[in-house]
Amino acid sequence: MSSRVARVTEIIAGSPNSFEDAVKIGFERATKTLRGITGLRIVEFRIAVEDSKIVEYRVRMEVIFVLEN
């Protein structure tokens, strides 16, 4: 079995619809620039409020990916 080294990078994504949608948006964006993604870890959930209304669901997540040789 070969050795692997992974890296973790943190991103924040938002959606006006839901936390689940924010995670999907963040993941889809990460796949455009990162290769070898093996997992995500949701670190924080937040909600942006304006005029007593929820305007955005935000997630802070760690994206784990394997470094290429």
N, C-alpha and C positions, 0 to 999 in steps of 0.2 A: 504494500500500500504506500502510495506516495504522500509526502508531507504537503500540507496546505497552510497558507497564511491568509488570514482574513483582515479586512479593514472595516471600520464602522464610521459612517458619516451621518450627520444629523440634518434633517430637513423639517420644515414647517409647511403644511399645506392647509388650505381652507376651502370650504364649500358653503353656499347658502342653503343647501338641502339637508345634510346630515353628517355625522362623524364618519359613518361608513363611506360616504361619497368622498369626503376629504382624504381618507386613507387611500382610496382608489386613485384619486387625482395625484396624490403625492407619489404613489408607487408607479403609475404610468409615466410621470415626469422623470423619475429616477431611472427608469429603464431606457430612457433616451440617451443618457450619458454614462451610465454605469453598467458594466458587464459582469456576469457571474454573481448576481444577487442570490443569496441563499436564505434570507429572512428579513423580517421587520420586527421592531419592538416599539410599541406605542408607549411613549414616555409621559405624555401629558395630553389632556383634553381641555380645551378652552372654548368659551363662547363669547363672540363680540356682540355687544348690545348697543343699539342707538334708539333714542326716543321710546324707551321701554319695550323694544321689540328685538328679538334675536335676528341678527343680520348675517352672521357667519359662524359656522362650526369649524374649529381649528384643531389640528393635531400636530404634536411635535413627535417625530419618530426617528428612530435609528435604523438606517439601512445597512445591512451586513452583506458584504460581498467578498469573494475570494480574489486575491491578487493574482494576476497572470504571471507566468514564469518569464 
